[in-house]
Amino acid sequence: MEDIKALRDRAKYFNVLYVEDQEDINFFTTSILKNFFKSVHNLTNGKEGLNAFEKGKYDIVISDIQMPIMTGLEMIKEIKKIDPDIISVVTTAFSDEKFFMESIALGVDKYVIKPIEPNTLIKTLSEVTKRLILQRKAKVYKQKLIKNKMEKIRQNTIESIANSFPVGCLVIRDSKVEFANNSFKNMLEESLFNAILSEESDINSIFIKKNEYLTDFKSIKKDSKNLVLINDGLRDRIFRVDMNEVMLENRDSITKIYSFSDITILEYQKNKIKHTNDLLQDVLFTKFKNSIESEKSDIDDVEENKLILDENEKQVLRKSRSNKTNALEYLKDVEESILDEIYEFEDLELEWIDSIQNRNMEFNSLIKRATDILIKYSKTIRALFEFEDLAFAINSLTKLLEGIDTELTQRQQMKIKAMLLAIAEDLKLWRESVFIKKDAIDIHYLDSSLFSSCVQIELELTAHNDIDEDGDMLELF
């Protein structure tokens, strides 16, 4: 009774192919099978059974052994080639060792001796259906494990690729961060990044609220110029954000992928060019005002602290060359010894940038280090006749740094640090584009830009006031 209930519960999901050449046994056994299984297809020889299996879908094959045209074991052998895991049951009146050993070799699951006794048949089928269900569950479980493993491999591959990108990448679904690559992590202070991942802070808190910049993710649109302001712990940086929407498999909501491209230097250079004339006027006015209040007791002091930009300074600041020289053309005539010195600037640049980003370094020590590095730059660049204006600008900056008042406010120190970092990055880009990558269209593109940076620092040191935050983007740098 227990086997009947168990068989009825299990067999209703399965289809049976039954092959028996004796008509009375076929009819009798088929009538029993139909009481339990989802469907029963009965045939009279192995050839018919094989053809039916090739065309249909069956879970269990039950077959007599000795039949005309094709025996049951021959049929099962061919069926196993199609589906090695098929459950097979043979019915036989023979005790011939030959058939028994052959059935074992074929992997036959169960045997029912003729004449078929209903209870024995039901018990046997209860066992094979139980095995079939366990086999199906194991298969599903195995497939799930394989799928999870493949998903993990795919996820790790995607993360590895994403982490190799120099561009920050952020994946958000339902306002929650699902993934952030290493470049995005490096865009933020570590404490803020961890707070966002743990949802202690709102994701929009990474944005600095300032005019002309977006301040939340909802405002970021596809195919738009999305500019945001983010502080990396040292200074504010400008990023262009691109957004794409995707519907991932088995997800009921849209996943948004954001990429952050750092355009701080580009915006900085554009802004410096835009404000150069204004800065020139501010410096001239400030120097003129200071000249009225200063004492002119010593000619050397007057010369050392000249109060008006001379013609050389104005020429560098305003210079616009009509005949540009590209890097490849210029480097044809440069001596190897000088190039070797230029290549060694990489270590100086890294040391300079690391010093600025080191929060534990005192301001005075930083200024002393920057001055020493600029002196080394100036010494080598002076040997390059074409870069006399750049050497002049670096010398001007060196003198400025040597005369810095040590009692600057914290705000002024932070602004000067940011300006020095921008200058270090300017010099790094100039060296790489002219001497390493050799792709600079104009080898003199840095001259006026660097001098403009000198003017900004001089303005900061002489004006002794803060620039309006909403009125001048230069404060960002």
C-alpha positions as CSV (number, residue, x, y, z in Angstrom):
1,M,0.0,0.0,0.0
2,E,2.8,2.3,0.9
3,D,4.5,1.6,-2.5
4,I,1.3,2.3,-4.3
5,K,0.9,5.7,-2.7
6,A,4.6,6.5,-3.2
7,L,4.5,5.4,-6.9
8,R,1.3,7.4,-7.5
9,D,2.9,10.6,-6.0
10,R,6.1,10.2,-8.1
11,A,5.0,8.6,-11.3
12,K,2.5,11.3,-12.4
13,Y,5.4,13.5,-13.6
14,F,7.0,10.8,-15.9
15,N,6.5,9.4,-19.4
16,V,7.0,5.6,-20.0
17,L,8.1,3.7,-23.1
18,Y,7.0,0.0,-22.7
19,V,8.0,-2.6,-25.2
20,E,6.7,-6.2,-25.0
21,D,6.0,-8.6,-27.9
22,Q,3.5,-10.9,-26.1
23,E,0.1,-9.2,-26.6
24,D,-1.5,-10.5,-23.3
25,I,1.4,-9.4,-21.1
26,N,1.6,-6.1,-23.0
27,F,-2.1,-5.4,-22.4
28,F,-1.9,-6.4,-18.7
29,T,1.2,-4.5,-17.8
30,T,0.1,-1.4,-19.8
31,S,-3.1,-1.2,-17.8
32,I,-1.2,-1.2,-14.6
33,L,1.3,1.5,-15.8
34,K,-1.5,3.8,-16.9
35,N,-2.8,4.0,-13.4
36,F,0.3,5.7,-12.3
37,F,2.3,7.4,-15.0
38,K,1.7,10.6,-16.9
39,S,1.7,8.7,-20.2
40,V,2.5,5.2,-21.4
41,H,3.5,4.4,-25.0
42,N,3.4,0.6,-25.6
43,L,5.0,-1.2,-28.6
44,T,5.8,-4.8,-29.6
45,N,9.5,-4.9,-30.7
46,G,12.8,-3.2,-30.1
47,K,13.0,-1.5,-33.5
48,E,9.6,0.2,-32.9
49,G,10.8,1.2,-29.4
50,L,14.0,2.7,-30.7
51,N,12.2,4.7,-33.4
52,A,9.7,6.0,-30.8
53,F,12.5,7.0,-28.4
54,E,14.2,8.9,-31.1
55,K,11.1,10.9,-31.8
56,G,9.6,11.3,-28.4
57,K,10.5,12.3,-24.8
58,Y,10.6,9.5,-22.2
59,D,11.8,9.2,-18.6
60,I,11.7,5.4,-18.1
61,V,12.1,2.5,-20.6
62,I,10.5,-0.8,-19.6
63,S,11.2,-3.7,-22.0
64,D,11.2,-7.4,-22.4
65,I,14.5,-8.9,-23.4
66,Q,13.7,-11.6,-26.0
67,M,11.7,-10.0,-28.9
68,P,11.7,-10.3,-32.7
69,I,13.5,-7.9,-35.1
70,M,15.5,-6.3,-32.2
71,T,15.9,-7.6,-28.6
72,G,15.3,-5.4,-25.6
73,L,18.9,-5.3,-24.7
74,E,19.9,-4.2,-28.2
75,M,17.3,-1.5,-28.1
76,I,18.5,-0.3,-24.7
77,K,22.1,-0.3,-25.9
78,E,21.1,2.1,-28.8
79,I,18.9,4.2,-26.5
80,K,21.8,4.6,-24.0
81,K,23.8,6.1,-26.9
82,I,21.1,8.8,-27.2
83,D,20.5,9.3,-23.4
84,P,23.1,7.6,-21.1
85,D,21.1,8.5,-18.0
86,I,17.8,7.0,-19.1
87,I,16.2,4.8,-16.4
88,S,15.8,1.2,-17.8
89,V,13.8,-1.8,-16.5
90,V,13.9,-5.2,-18.1
91,T,11.3,-8.0,-17.8
92,T,12.5,-11.5,-18.5
93,A,11.6,-15.1,-17.9
94,F,15.2,-16.2,-18.6
95,S,17.9,-16.8,-16.0
96,D,20.5,-17.1,-18.7
97,E,23.8,-15.7,-17.3
98,K,24.6,-14.3,-20.8
99,F,21.6,-11.9,-20.7
100,F,22.2,-11.0,-17.1
101,M,25.9,-10.0,-17.6
102,E,25.0,-8.1,-20.7
103,S,22.3,-6.1,-18.9
104,I,24.8,-5.2,-16.2
105,A,27.3,-4.0,-18.8
106,L,24.5,-1.8,-20.3
107,G,23.7,-0.3,-16.9
108,V,20.1,-1.6,-16.6
109,D,18.6,-0.2,-13.4
110,K,16.1,-2.9,-12.4
111,Y,14.8,-6.4,-13.3
112,V,11.3,-7.9,-13.1
113,I,10.9,-11.6,-13.5
114,K,8.1,-13.0,-15.5
115,P,5.4,-13.8,-15.0
116,I,5.0,-10.2,-13.7
117,E,3.5,-10.0,-10.3
118,P,1.7,-6.6,-9.8
119,N,3.1,-5.9,-6.3
120,T,6.6,-6.7,-7.4
121,L,6.2,-4.4,-10.4
122,I,4.8,-1.6,-8.3
123,K,7.6,-1.9,-5.8
124,T,10.2,-1.9,-8.5
125,L,8.7,1.1,-10.2
126,S,8.4,2.9,-6.9
127,E,12.2,2.5,-6.4
128,V,13.1,3.6,-9.9
129,T,10.8,6.7,-9.8
130,K,12.4,7.6,-6.4
131,R,15.8,7.3,-8.0
132,L,14.7,9.3,-11.0
133,I,13.5,12.1,-8.8
134,L,16.7,12.1,-6.9
135,Q,18.6,12.0,-10.1
136,R,16.6,15.0,-11.4
137,K,17.2,16.9,-8.2
138,A,20.9,16.2,-8.3
139,K,21.0,17.3,-11.9
140,V,19.2,20.6,-11.1
141,Y,21.5,21.1,-8.1
142,K,24.6,20.4,-10.3
143,Q,23.3,22.8,-12.9
144,K,22.7,25.4,-10.2
145,L,26.3,24.9,-8.9
146,I,27.7,25.2,-12.4
147,K,25.5,28.3,-13.1
148,N,26.6,29.9,-9.8
149,K,30.2,29.1,-10.5
150,M,30.0,30.5,-14.0
151,E,28.2,33.6,-12.7
152,K,30.9,34.0,-10.1
153,I,33.6,33.6,-12.8
154,R,31.7,36.1,-15.0
155,Q,31.3,38.5,-12.1
156,N,35.0,38.3,-11.2
157,T,36.0,38.7,-14.8
158,I,33.8,41.8,-15.2
159,E,35.1,43.2,-11.9
160,S,38.7,42.6,-13.0
161,I,38.1,44.3,-16.3
162,A,36.3,47.2,-14.6
163,N,39.0,47.6,-12.0
164,S,41.6,47.9,-14.8
165,F,39.8,50.9,-16.2
166,P,41.4,54.3,-15.3
167,V,37.9,55.7,-15.4
168,G,35.7,55.5,-12.3
169,C,32.8,53.1,-12.7
170,L,29.7,52.9,-10.5
171,V,26.7,50.5,-10.8
172,I,23.5,51.6,-9.1
173,R,20.1,49.8,-8.8
174,D,17.2,51.1,-6.8
175,S,19.4,53.9,-5.4
176,K,21.8,51.3,-4.0
177,V,25.4,50.8,-5.0
178,E,25.9,47.3,-6.4
179,F,29.5,47.8,-7.7
180,A,32.2,50.4,-7.6
181,N,35.6,49.9,-9.3
182,N,39.0,50.8,-7.8
183,S,39.2,54.0,-9.8
184,F,35.9,55.2,-8.4
185,K,37.1,54.3,-4.9
186,N,40.2,56.4,-5.4
187,M,38.0,59.4,-6.3
188,L,36.7,59.7,-2.7
189,E,38.0,59.8,0.8
190,E,38.1,56.3,2.2
191,S,35.7,57.1,5.1
192,L,33.1,58.6,2.6
193,F,33.4,55.6,0.3
194,N,32.8,53.1,3.1
195,A,29.9,55.1,4.4
196,I,28.2,55.0,1.0
197,L,28.8,51.2,0.6
198,S,27.3,50.6,4.1
199,E,24.4,53.0,3.3
200,E,25.3,55.1,6.3
201,S,25.6,58.1,3.9
202,D,23.4,59.0,0.9
203,I,25.1,58.3,-2.4
204,N,24.5,61.9,-3.5
205,S,26.7,63.1,-0.7
206,I,29.8,62.6,-2.9
207,F,28.8,65.7,-4.9
208,I,29.8,69.2,-3.9
209,K,27.0,71.7,-4.2
210,K,28.2,74.5,-6.4
211,N,26.7,76.5,-9.3
212,E,27.0,75.0,-12.8
213,Y,27.4,71.4,-11.4
214,L,24.9,68.6,-10.9
215,T,24.4,67.6,-7.2
216,D,22.4,64.3,-7.5
217,F,22.3,61.2,-9.6
218,K,18.7,61.8,-10.7
219,S,19.9,64.9,-12.6
220,I,22.4,62.9,-14.6
221,K,20.9,62.3,-18.1
222,K,22.0,60.0,-20.9
223,D,23.8,61.7,-23.8
224,S,24.2,64.9,-21.9
225,K,27.1,66.9,-20.7
226,N,26.9,66.0,-17.0
227,L,29.5,67.8,-14.9
228,V,29.9,67.2,-11.2
229,L,32.3,68.3,-8.5
230,I,33.9,65.7,-6.1
231,N,36.5,66.2,-3.4
232,D,39.3,63.6,-3.3
233,G,40.5,64.6,0.1
234,L,43.0,67.1,-1.1
235,R,41.1,69.2,-3.6
236,D,37.9,69.5,-5.7
237,R,37.9,67.7,-9.0
238,I,35.7,68.1,-12.0
239,F,34.2,64.9,-13.6
240,R,32.2,64.4,-16.7
241,V,29.6,61.6,-16.0
242,D,28.2,59.3,-18.7
243,M,25.2,57.1,-17.8
244,N,23.8,54.0,-19.4
245,E,20.7,52.0,-18.5
246,V,20.5,48.2,-18.8
247,M,18.0,45.6,-17.9
248,L,19.9,42.7,-16.5
249,E,18.6,39.1,-16.5
250,N,16.2,38.2,-13.7
251,R,15.9,41.8,-12.6
252,D,12.7,43.7,-12.3
253,S,14.2,47.2,-12.3
254,I,16.7,49.1,-14.5
255,T,20.4,49.1,-13.5
256,K,22.3,52.3,-14.2
257,I,26.0,52.3,-15.0
258,Y,27.9,55.6,-14.4
259,S,31.4,56.4,-15.7
260,F,33.4,59.3,-14.3
261,S,36.1,60.9,-16.5
262,D,38.4,63.3,-14.7
263,I,38.5,66.5,-16.8
264,T,40.0,68.7,-14.0
265,I,43.2,69.6,-15.9
266,L,41.3,70.3,-19.1
267,E,38.8,72.6,-17.3
268,Y,41.7,74.1,-15.4
269,Q,43.7,74.9,-18.5
270,K,40.6,76.3,-20.3
271,N,39.8,78.4,-17.3
272,K,43.3,79.8,-17.0
273,I,43.2,80.9,-20.5
274,K,39.8,82.5,-20.0
275,H,41.0,84.5,-16.9
276,T,44.5,85.3,-17.9
277,N,43.7,88.9,-18.9
278,D,41.7,89.5,-15.7
279,L,44.5,88.1,-13.6
280,L,47.0,90.4,-15.3
281,Q,44.9,93.4,-14.5
282,D,44.5,92.3,-10.9
283,V,48.2,91.7,-10.4
284,L,49.1,95.1,-12.0
285,F,46.5,96.9,-9.8
286,T,47.7,95.1,-6.7
287,K,51.3,95.8,-7.4
288,F,50.6,99.4,-8.1
289,K,48.7,99.8,-4.9
290,N,51.5,98.1,-2.9
291,S,54.0,100.3,-4.6
292,I,52.4,103.4,-3.2
293,E,52.5,102.1,0.3
294,S,56.0,100.5,0.2
295,E,59.2,102.3,1.0
296,K,61.8,102.7,-1.7
297,S,64.9,103.2,0.4
298,D,67.1,100.7,-1.3
299,I,67.6,100.3,-5.0
300,D,68.4,96.6,-4.6
301,D,65.2,96.1,-2.6
302,V,63.2,97.9,-5.4
303,E,64.9,95.6,-8.0
304,E,64.2,92.5,-5.9
305,N,60.6,93.4,-5.2
306,K,59.7,95.0,-8.5
307,L,56.1,96.1,-8.3
308,I,55.1,96.1,-12.0
309,L,55.3,93.3,-14.5
310,D,58.2,93.9,-16.9
311,E,58.1,93.5,-20.6
312,N,59.5,89.9,-20.4
313,E,56.7,88.8,-18.1
314,K,54.0,90.4,-20.2
315,Q,55.5,88.8,-23.3
316,V,55.5,85.3,-21.8
317,L,51.9,85.7,-20.5
318,R,50.5,87.1,-23.8
319,K,52.7,85.3,-26.3
320,S,51.0,83.6,-29.2
321,R,53.3,81.9,-31.7
322,S,52.2,81.8,-35.3
323,N,54.8,79.1,-36.2
324,K,54.3,76.1,-34.1
325,T,57.0,73.4,-33.7
326,N,55.9,69.8,-33.0
327,A,57.8,67.4,-30.8
328,L,59.2,65.0,-33.4
329,E,60.6,67.9,-35.4
330,Y,62.1,69.6,-32.4
331,L,63.8,66.4,-30.9
332,K,65.8,65.8,-34.1
333,D,68.5,68.2,-32.9
334,V,68.4,67.7,-29.1
335,E,71.5,66.2,-27.5
336,E,71.1,62.8,-25.9
337,S,72.7,64.0,-22.6
338,I,70.0,66.6,-22.2
339,L,67.3,64.1,-23.0
340,D,68.7,61.7,-20.3
341,E,68.3,64.5,-17.8
342,I,64.7,65.2,-19.0
343,Y,63.8,61.5,-18.5
344,E,65.0,61.6,-14.9
345,F,62.3,64.3,-14.2
346,E,59.8,61.5,-13.7
347,D,61.1,60.7,-10.2
348,L,61.1,64.4,-9.4
349,E,57.5,64.7,-10.5
350,L,56.4,61.7,-8.5
351,E,58.2,63.0,-5.4
352,W,56.6,66.5,-5.9
353,I,53.1,65.1,-6.3
354,D,53.5,62.7,-3.3
355,S,54.8,65.5,-1.1
356,I,51.7,67.7,-1.9
357,Q,49.3,64.8,-1.3
358,N,51.0,63.9,2.0
359,R,48.9,65.5,4.6
360,N,51.5,64.9,7.3
361,M,54.1,67.1,5.5
362,E,54.4,70.6,6.9
363,F,53.7,73.5,4.5
364,N,57.1,75.0,4.9
365,S,58.8,71.6,4.1
366,L,56.6,71.2,1.1
367,I,57.5,74.7,-0.3
368,K,61.2,73.9,0.3
369,R,60.9,70.6,-1.6
370,A,59.0,72.2,-4.5
371,T,61.6,75.0,-4.7
372,D,64.5,72.5,-4.9
373,I,62.7,70.5,-7.6
374,L,61.9,73.6,-9.7
375,I,65.6,74.7,-9.4
376,K,66.6,71.3,-10.9
377,Y,64.0,71.7,-13.7
378,S,65.3,75.2,-14.4
379,K,68.9,74.2,-14.6
380,T,68.2,71.5,-17.3
381,I,65.6,73.5,-19.3
382,R,67.9,76.5,-19.5
383,A,70.1,74.3,-21.7
384,L,67.3,74.0,-24.2
385,F,67.4,77.2,-26.2
386,E,63.9,76.8,-27.5
387,F,62.5,76.8,-23.9
388,E,63.9,80.1,-22.6
389,D,60.4,81.4,-21.9
390,L,59.6,78.2,-19.9
391,A,62.8,78.5,-17.9
392,F,61.9,82.2,-17.2
393,A,58.5,81.2,-15.9
394,I,60.0,78.5,-13.7
395,N,62.6,80.9,-12.3
396,S,59.8,83.4,-11.6
397,L,57.9,80.7,-9.7
398,T,61.1,79.7,-7.8
399,K,61.6,83.3,-6.6
400,L,57.9,83.5,-5.6
401,L,58.2,80.3,-3.5
402,E,61.5,81.4,-1.8
403,G,59.8,84.6,-0.7
404,I,56.5,83.0,0.7
405,D,55.3,84.4,4.0
406,T,55.3,81.5,6.5
407,E,52.3,82.9,8.3
408,L,49.7,82.2,5.6
409,T,46.2,81.2,6.6
410,Q,45.2,77.6,6.3
411,R,42.9,78.5,3.5
412,Q,45.8,80.2,1.6
413,Q,48.0,77.2,2.2
414,M,45.4,74.8,0.8
415,K,44.9,77.0,-2.3
416,I,48.7,77.2,-2.9
417,K,49.0,73.5,-2.5
418,A,46.3,72.9,-5.1
419,M,48.0,75.3,-7.5
420,L,51.4,73.6,-7.0
421,L,49.8,70.2,-7.7
422,A,48.4,71.6,-10.9
423,I,51.8,73.0,-11.9
424,A,53.4,69.6,-11.1
425,E,50.8,67.9,-13.3
426,D,51.4,70.5,-16.0
427,L,55.1,69.8,-16.1
428,K,54.5,66.1,-16.1
429,L,52.1,66.3,-19.1
430,W,54.6,68.6,-20.9
431,R,57.5,66.2,-20.4
432,E,55.5,63.2,-21.5
433,S,53.9,64.8,-24.6
434,V,57.1,66.4,-25.8
435,F,59.9,63.9,-24.8
436,I,58.2,60.6,-24.1
437,K,55.1,60.2,-26.3
438,K,56.4,62.8,-28.7
439,D,52.8,63.7,-29.8
440,A,52.8,67.4,-28.8
441,I,51.7,69.6,-31.7
442,D,53.2,72.7,-30.2
443,I,56.2,72.2,-27.8
444,H,55.5,75.7,-26.4
445,Y,52.0,75.1,-25.3
446,L,52.9,75.1,-21.6
447,D,54.9,78.4,-21.5
448,S,52.1,80.9,-21.0
449,S,50.0,78.3,-19.0
450,L,52.8,77.9,-16.4
451,F,53.4,81.6,-16.2
452,S,49.7,82.1,-15.6
453,S,50.0,79.7,-12.7
454,C,52.8,81.8,-11.3
455,V,50.6,84.9,-11.6
456,Q,47.8,83.1,-9.7
457,I,50.1,82.3,-6.8
458,E,51.5,85.8,-6.8
459,L,48.0,87.2,-6.8
460,E,47.1,85.0,-3.8
461,L,50.2,86.0,-1.9
462,T,49.9,89.8,-2.6
463,A,46.1,90.3,-2.5
464,H,45.6,88.7,1.0
465,N,42.0,88.1,0.3
466,D,39.8,85.2,-0.7
467,I,38.4,85.0,-4.2
468,D,34.6,84.8,-4.3
469,E,33.7,81.1,-4.4
470,D,30.8,81.5,-6.7
471,G,32.6,83.9,-9.0
472,D,35.9,82.3,-9.8
473,M,36.4,78.6,-10.7
474,L,40.1,79.0,-10.1
475,E,39.6,78.4,-6.4
476,L,38.9,74.8,-7.2
477,F,42.5,74.2,-8.3
